[in-house]
Amino acid sequence: MVKIQVIFIGKSRWEAGWPYLGHDNESVMDSIIKYLRDRHAGVEFNKNELIYTHDDALIGSIKNRIMVSDGVLIFTIGHYGDPGLIQAGLEFIEMRKPTIMANLIYAGDHTFTKIYALVRDKNYPLHVISSQKMEDFSKPINIFCELLKLRGKNVLVHASDQLKINWERVLGFMSPERKKLSEEHPEFLEQITTFTADKNFEFYTDIIGMDQAHQWRKNELEYAHGLEEIFGIKMIKEEPDEILNYYDAVDKEEAKKIAEKWMINALKVEPTKKTIINSAKLYLAFKKFLKDKNITYYTPDCGSFLLSGKLPAYPCLPFMELYKEGIYGTCESDVDSLISFIYGLTITGRPGFVSNHAIDTVNNLITYMHCLAPINVFGNDDQVAPYEIKYHGESHFVGASPCVKFPVGEPVTTIKISIFNKSIEIRTGKIKSNVVDERGCVSKMLVECNVKRIMENYDWNSFGWHRVSFVGDWKEDFIIGAKLLGLKIVDLS
């Protein structure tokens, strides 16, 4: 259970000061604690004694409680002339636990304002808010609690440091489309035959270097430490070999029923039924594998694994289906994108769209595109986006991917977190259309946004190419969360 220390800073009841002489602090403190406990299941809110001077013994005791807690809520509920109030607040914030400092207007304003003025440039994991109504504190406190619930979770990264092509698996992956390929694209089959005959041939796969998706390869231990420090999430890296065993053990009749459901619900279907059945088999394999591992968040190095035969089908349709069941996979063993997805999902309740992007500087447009996309873009299975099933974008002739039709006219918020740089980039825009073009990736969301600002501040080294988009205007929420995590905010909206 998440444990939060709730600290109250004010004045003793019979001191002159704000709110007024004789103010009943205990009733205010009790009402705040009740409000919190009534609205946040799974969170333990621990009420601490009122701080009305710098009592070393009491301050030390509260610090010890903070050390074994997940976060801190400071309520400034009064003030008078004692400078010890300011010093106490500073010492709690300096412990660098995620903290919200909330002020009740006409009560703790002097203390609240002075503390914030002294810490605002120090990049502490801190969000501040001041209002007359407890209801106004609900949004940041809810974001706070949900982010803290991520602590102790694991993310599974499937990635290899060495790959050798298993041509039997690669050709088996292509086999369902062989007849169609021989009729429509015989030159492709001829080229594959040439590849297989060359014992030294290998597809290019970036498994040693650090491409834009593999920031963690710069320094795996340092990255894992940073991920745990910021989010409390542990990164587990494994080889993918078990997946093939799960895939081979799948009930083929069950996979056939799932494939048929996907095809019936699709607006249009390009690949053969056998290709889609293979994707359904991979869905069942992933589902059982991740359940057995007790893993909710997963990112395989799908491109490299497909080119080497370690994955028997594209994971795009499997992940689309798993999203509806509360299991989340993202592409290319890109942990920065996965953590951005988890961050956005936690705050919005909606799965994100991890994507590459193409920038139109002339028309102020960006196309966010990938071959995996969610259909439950509103986080509600009753309101799913329509989709087609097409061949995978880069593969063009083989594999199956959902081509999702995103809701035109809706706002969209696009983010990327850099664990190494402890920063988050935020973009906002509006969905203009769904692009139909056989080039590039399959799902293409066309967004009108501040392209000039994005280009002038493009930071490839920190954020790479992938971005994660969430339907809706979530900028304020993402900024609140970023402050609570101590992330530097790069606002490109």
N, C-alpha and C positions, 0 to 999 in steps of 0.2 A: 504494500500500500504506500502511496505517495505521502510523505510527511512534510508539513509546512509549519514553520514557526510564525505565529501571529504576534507582532510586537506593537505595543501602544506607547506613543510618546505624547506627553501633555503636561498638565500641571496638577498638583495636588488640589483636592476639592476646595479648600478654604484659602488658597492663594489668590490674590487679585490677578486677573489676566483674562485672556480669551479662553473659552467662550464667555464666561462670567464667573464671578465669585459664587461658590456653592454649586457649581455644575456637577451633575451626577455622572462621573466617569464610568462607574461600574455598569450602569444600565446601558450606556452607549457601547461599551466593550462587549457586554453579553449579547446585545442585539446584533452586533456585527458577527460574532462567532456563530450565532444561530442562523443568520442569513447565509453564511458560507457553508455550514454543515448541511443545511436544507437543500442546497443547490448543487453540491459536488460530491456525488457518491464516489467511493474509492479513494478519497483524500482525507487524511487525518490532519485537522487544523488544531494546533496546540496553542492555547491561550497563555500568554506570559503576563507577568506583573506589569503594572503601569510604570513607565520610566518618567520620573518627574525631577530627577537630578542624576548626576553621575555617581551612582553608588557602585564602587569597584566590585564588590562581592556579587551584586545582582547582575551587573554587566557581564562579569566573567561567567556566571552560571548560565545566562542566556546564550553566550557565545558557545559554550559547550553543547547546548541543545542544538544550536544552528549547525555545528560541525557534523552531527549525526542525522541531519535533516536534508531534504531535497531542495528546499527553497524557503524564502522569507517574504512575509507580508508585513510592511511597516505602515501603521495608520497614525498620522499626526492628528491628534484630536484636541489639542490645546497648546497654549504657549504662555510664557511669562519671561522674566529676565534671566533665568538661570542658563548660562552658556553650556552647562553639562548636557543639556538636551541635544544640542547640535553635535557635540563630541560623541555622544552615544550613537546617534544615527549614523555618523561617519564610520564609526568602528564596525557597526553591523554590515554596512554596505561594502566596506573594504575587505570583508571575508570572501567576497567574490562568489557567493552563492547567488543563483538567479533570484532577483528581488523586485517586488513591486512596492513603491512608496506611494501611498494613497492619502490624500489630504481632504479632510472635511472642511469646506469653506466656512469662514467666520469662526474657526476654531484653531487649527494648527498652522495657519498660513505663514507666519513668521518663521517657524521652525522648518517647515517644508521648503520654503523658498530658499532659505539660507543654505540648508543641506544640499539642495540640488545645485545651487550656484558653485558650491565647492567641489562637486564630483562630476559635473556635466561633461567635461572634456577628458575624463580618465578612462573611458571605454569599459566601465564596469557593466556586468550583466544586469541592467537596471531599466525599468520602465516607470515613469512617474505620471500620476494623474490626480487632478484636483477637481472636486465637484461637491454640490450640495446633496446629491442623491446617491444612495448605495447602488441603485440600478445602473448608474453610469460606470461603475467599476466592474460590472459583470463581464463585459467583453474581454478586457485584458486579463482578468482573473481566470476566466474560462480558458483562454489561450495558454496562460501560465500553467494551469493544472494539466491540460492535455499534453503539452510538451514535456512536462515532468514525468508523465506516465510512460514516456518512451524509454526512460532510464531503465537499464537492465535488459533491453531487447537486443536481439542479434540480427545481423544481416549476413546472408550467405553469398559469397562471391565465388563463382566457378571460373577459374582461370588457370591456364597452363603456362609453364615456362619453356616447354618443349612440345612440339606437335609433329606428328608424322602422318601422312595421308593414309587413311584406310579406304582404298578405292572401292572395295566391296560395298561399304556403307554409303559412300558418295554416289556411286552409280545406282544403288538401291533407292536413294533419295530422289534421283532423277527418273527412275524407271516408270512411275505412273504416267509420265508425260511423253514417254518414248515414241508412241505411235503418232501422236500429234506433232511432235518435233520432227519426226522423219518426213511428214507430209509438208509441214509449213516452214521448218528451219533445219534442213538437212546439214547445212554448213556448221551449225552448232554441234551436232553429233560427231561430225568429222573432226572438229577441233578437240572435242573431249577424247576421241580415240587417239589422237596425236599425243595429248597430255599423258594418257595412261601408258602409252608405249615408251615414254621417256622416264627411265628410272630415277633420274635426277630432278625431274620437274617438281616444283612446289608452288602452290598459290602463295602470294604475298600475305603474310599475317604478322601484325605487329604485336608480338608477345614478349619481346625483350625490352624494346624501347618504350618510351612514354608518349603515346599519341594523345590526342585531345581528350579521349574518353578514359584514359588510364592515368589520371593524376597520381593515384596511389603508388604507381610504380616508381615514382621519384625516390621514395623512401617508405617502404611498406610499414615498418615499425613506427616511424614518426607519424605517418598518416593515421594508423590505427589508434595511436595515442591521442591525436587531435580529435578524432571522431568520438572517442569515449569521453574526452575532456569537455567537449562542447555539448554533445547530445546524451552522453551516458549510454551510447550504443556500441556494442562490440562487433568488430568485423571478423568474420570467419572465412578464411580462404581455403578452398579444397579443389581437387581435381574432379572432373565431371564424370568419371568412368561409371559410377553407379547408375546414372540416368539410363544408359542403354539396357541395363539389366531390368530396370523397372518397365521400360518401354516394351521389351520383349515378352514380359509377363502379363501385359494388359489383355483384358477380355475384348476380343475383336468385335463381338456383337454389340457390346456396350459402346465401343468407339463408333461403330457404324450409326447407332441411334443418335449420338451427339453430332456427328457430321451431318446427318440428315436434318437435324434441327437447325444447325447453322445455315444450311443451304436453303431451307424453307423460309427462314427469316430474312435472308439476304435479298436485296433488290435485284442483284445480278450475280452470276457465278461464272468465273473464267476457268479455273483449274478443273481437272478431272475429279470425279468423286473419290478415287483412290488417294489422290494427294490430300484431300480434305480429311479423309479417314485417318491418314497418317498423322495429321495435325491433331485430330481428336485423340489418337493413341498417346501422343506426347502430352496432351492436356491431362489425361488420366494418370500418366506416369509422373508428371510434375506434382499433381494433387496428392498422390499417395506418398511420394518421396518427401515432399515438404511437410506433410502431416507427420510422417514417421520421424522427421528431423525436428519437429516442433518449430518450424521456420515460417514466418509470415512475409518476410521481405527478402528478395532473391534477385541476383543479377548474374546471368551467365555470359561468357564471352561468345555470344551466339554466332557472329560472323566467322570468327576463326574456327569455331567448333564445326560449323557446317562445311567449311572448306576442307576440313581434315577428316570428316566423318564421325566426329564425336557426338554430334547431334543428328538424329535421323529425320528431323523435320523442322521447319521454321517454327519458333515459339510464339509468333504473333497472335494467331487465333487462340492458342492455349491461354496466353496471358489475358487476352480480352475476356475470356470466360471466367478465369480465376478472379479477375477484378470484382466481378459481381458476387463473389463468394468470400471476399475479404482476405484474399491472398494476392500479393502484389509482386510482379516481376518486371524488371526493366532491362534494357538492352545493353550489350557490349561490355559487361562487367565494369560499367561506369558508376562508381560508388558516389561521386559528387552528384550525378543526376539522380541516383536512387535516393540519396538523403534529401535532395531537393523535393523529390516526389513525396517522400514520407512526411517531410515538414509541411508541405502544402496540403496533403491529405489530412494530416492531423488537425490543421487549423480550419480547413474548409469542409471536410467530410466528402470531398470529391477527388477522384483519381485524376492525376495530371497526364498531359500528353508530352512525353519525352521526344524531342525532335531535333533534327538538323534545321537549318534555315537558309533561305535565299533572300537577298536584300535588293529591293527595287528602289534605288536612290532617286529616280526620276519621279515616281508616282507616290512616294512616301508609304510604301507597302513592304511587308515581310511575309513570306510564305514559310510557315512552320510545317515541316513534313517528316514523316517517318512511316514505317510499315507496320508498326504496332501503335494502336490508338484505343482508348477506352470508348465504349458505347454508352456507359452510364456516366456521362459527363456531368450530370447534376447530382451524382451520388444517389440516385433513386432509380431502382430497377423498373419502376412503372413508367419512367420517362426516358427511354433509351433512344439514342440517335440511330437513324437508319444507316445501313452499311451495305456495301458490295463485298464480294470475295474475289480478289484479284491475285494474279501472280505477284510474287515479291518484286519490289521495284528494281533493285540492282540486278537481280537474277533474271528478271524479265520473262523467262520461259518456264520457270519451275517454282515450286513452293506456293504457299497460300497465305495471303495477308488480308486483313479487313481494311477496306477503304471507307472510312467513317465520314459521314456528312455532318459537320459541326453546325450548331445553331447560328445561322446568319443573323447579324444585328446585336448579338450578345457581347457585352464587354469581356475582355480576357486579360488575365494577369500572368505574366511570364517571369520566371525566376531562375536563378542558378546560384547554388551555394558553393563556395570554395573552402574546403576544410583547411588546406594549407595556409590560405590567406585570411581565414576567419572572417569571411565577407559574404555578402549576398548582393547579387544584381537583381533589380526589379524593373520590369518594363510593363506598360499598360497599353491597351489598344482596343479595337473593336473588330469583330469578325465581319469581313465584307463578303466573302464567298468561299465556296469549296472549289479549288482549282482542279480541272480535268486536264491532265497532261501525262503522257506515258513516260516522260523523262523524270529521273530522280525517284524519290520514295512515293509510296502509294497514297496515303492520306495527306491532303494538302489544305491546310487552313490559311486563308489569306487574311492578313490583319493590317489594318491601318493604324500606324503608330508614329512616334517621333523618330523617324529614321535618321535624321541629321544628328540628333543628340546621341543616338546609339552608335553611329559610325565614328563620331568625334571622340567617343569615350570607350571604344572597343578594346577590351582587355582579354586577348586570346590566352595569354600565359596563365591567368587566374581562372578563367571560366570556360576556355575551350570553345567548341562549336555548339554542343548540345545545350538546349534550354528546355524548361518544363513549364507548360502552359496550363492554367486552370480557368475554366469558364466562370466568369463573374469578376466583379471589381473587388479585389482582395488586398489592395495596396496597403491600406491602413492596418489591416490585420497582420500582414506579413512584416510590416515595420515594427509593430508591437512585439511580435515573436522574436524578431532579429535583435531588438534591444535587450530582451530577456536572456538571450543566448550570448550577448556580448559581441555580436557580429557587426562589422563595418557595413554600412548601407550605401550601395551605389544605386542611386535613383535615376533611371533613364527614361522616366515617363514624361 
